[in-house]
């Protein structure tokens, strides 16, 4: 917390007229300072692991791919292509509604 904000909070608490004992305020400020964490420094990009990256994960996934899931994937892609070829001409040649007026 910046020093200015901290001073404003202390002034607001002491000026509020609630009669807070100075020992309590000192203890609260001590706890606040102790509990504050500072952000860790970012890791330099030179230290990243050698095997990091998107393509590495894709390669690992494809290397573990067996015949059965590969066959299912190619069959589903083929089914989508057939559906696209069969239904696309009908979808494009639909007549537009004519408004009578």
C-alpha positions as CSV (number, residue, x, y, z in Angstrom):
1,X,0.0,0.0,0.0
2,X,1.5,3.4,-0.9
3,X,2.5,5.6,2.0
4,X,0.0,8.3,1.2
5,X,-3.0,5.9,1.4
6,X,-1.7,4.3,4.6
7,X,-1.4,7.8,6.2
8,X,-4.9,8.6,5.1
9,X,-6.3,5.4,6.6
10,X,-4.5,6.1,9.9
11,X,-5.8,9.7,10.0
12,X,-9.3,8.5,9.2
13,X,-9.3,5.9,12.0
14,X,-7.8,8.2,14.5
15,X,-10.0,11.2,13.5
16,X,-13.2,9.1,13.6
17,X,-13.7,9.8,17.3
18,X,-14.4,6.2,18.2
19,X,-11.7,6.3,20.9
20,X,-9.6,3.5,19.6
21,X,-6.7,3.0,21.9
22,X,-3.3,3.6,20.3
23,X,-2.1,0.1,21.2
24,X,-4.9,-1.4,19.2
25,X,-4.1,0.8,16.2
26,X,-0.4,0.0,16.5
27,X,-1.2,-3.7,16.6
28,X,-3.5,-3.5,13.6
29,X,-0.9,-1.7,11.6
30,X,1.7,-4.3,12.6
31,X,-0.6,-7.1,11.5
32,X,-1.4,-5.3,8.2
33,X,2.3,-4.8,7.4
34,X,3.1,-8.4,8.3
35,X,0.3,-9.9,6.2
36,X,1.0,-7.9,3.0
37,X,2.6,-9.9,0.3
38,X,4.7,-8.5,-2.5
39,X,4.3,-10.0,-6.0
40,X,7.0,-12.4,-7.1
41,X,9.3,-11.4,-9.9
42,X,8.2,-12.8,-13.2
43,X,10.2,-15.7,-14.5
44,X,12.5,-14.7,-17.4
45,X,11.6,-16.2,-20.7
46,X,15.1,-17.7,-21.1
47,X,14.4,-20.0,-18.2
48,X,11.3,-21.7,-19.7
49,X,11.4,-25.5,-20.0
50,X,12.8,-26.9,-23.3
51,X,9.7,-29.0,-24.0
52,X,7.2,-26.2,-23.6
53,X,4.8,-25.0,-26.2
54,X,1.5,-25.8,-28.0
55,X,3.1,-27.9,-30.7
56,X,4.8,-30.1,-28.1
57,X,1.5,-30.9,-26.6
58,X,-0.1,-31.6,-29.9
59,X,2.8,-33.9,-30.9
60,X,2.5,-35.8,-27.6
61,X,-1.2,-36.2,-28.1
62,X,-0.7,-37.5,-31.7
63,X,2.1,-39.8,-30.7
64,X,-0.3,-41.5,-28.1
65,X,-3.1,-41.8,-30.6
66,X,-3.9,-45.4,-31.4
67,X,-5.6,-46.9,-34.4
68,X,-9.2,-47.1,-33.0
69,X,-9.5,-43.3,-32.1
70,X,-7.8,-42.3,-35.3
71,X,-10.3,-44.4,-37.3
72,X,-13.2,-42.8,-35.4
73,X,-11.9,-39.3,-36.0
74,X,-11.4,-39.9,-39.8
75,X,-14.8,-41.5,-40.0
76,X,-16.5,-38.5,-38.4
77,X,-14.6,-36.1,-40.6
78,X,-15.7,-38.1,-43.7
79,X,-19.3,-38.0,-42.5
80,X,-19.2,-34.3,-42.1
81,X,-17.8,-33.8,-45.6
82,X,-20.4,-36.1,-47.1
83,X,-23.2,-34.1,-45.2
84,X,-21.7,-30.9,-46.5
85,X,-21.6,-32.1,-50.1
86,X,-25.1,-33.5,-50.0
87,X,-27.0,-30.7,-48.2
88,X,-25.1,-27.6,-49.3
89,X,-26.7,-27.3,-52.8
90,X,-30.2,-27.6,-51.3
91,X,-29.4,-25.0,-48.7
92,X,-28.1,-22.5,-51.2
93,X,-30.9,-22.9,-53.8
94,X,-33.8,-22.3,-51.5
95,X,-36.3,-19.7,-52.9
96,X,-36.6,-16.5,-51.0
97,X,-40.1,-15.7,-49.7
98,X,-41.9,-13.1,-51.8
99,X,-43.9,-10.5,-50.1
100,X,-47.2,-9.7,-51.6
101,X,-48.3,-6.2,-51.2
